[in-house]
Amino acid sequence: MLANKTIGSLYEEFLREKRTNRRFELAGLYIGYGAYVISLSIVFAFKKEDPLFSAMFFLGLFTRTASLMIGRVYLVPKIFLGLLSNDASERDLAWETIHSHREEIVGRLARNIFGWNDASELYSMDREEMTEFVQDHTRINWRRIGRIFLFFYIPIAIFVTYLTIYAWFS
């Protein structure tokens, strides 16, 4: 599997992950605030007063809270997880990719972890320091927790949408 990986393919994987993160963030915004708009428009514009319509409002609240999970799942880009691999060639390839696209890749990690605070120490870290830093920030497997959360979120969202449609037509 590693034989066909190159610096370019790892960088492309980083870019795909970045786009996926952005799509999840936008979906969280649209679904969350959209549920608020639907809920409030049903109650105030259409003057419907079924208590089941409040479920849509709570879906919006749940979705906006779920957006916090998105931030935790994509806190450390996947390319940095290659530094923690047991395979030496995978660690070397991950480090070479990080080093060759340092501004963008380390910049994303810096923005995710430090936000607007000074992250200059992150840019000056060598391989061992970076590995320790990533290891400290990946003690909890948020990617796995995020998949489990998504497994529960989707049925809840479908059920709440069903409740709203049921209340509308009854």
PEHU-V559996 format. One record per helix or strand. SS is the DSSP state (@ for helix, = for strand). FROM is the first residue (numbers start at 1). TO is the last residue. If there is no record, write none. Layout:
SS:FROM:TO ; SS:FROM:TO
This chain:
@:2:4 ; @:7:45 ; @:51:73 ; @:78:84 ; @:88:100 ; @:102:114 ; @:120:123 ; @:127:137 ; @:142:169
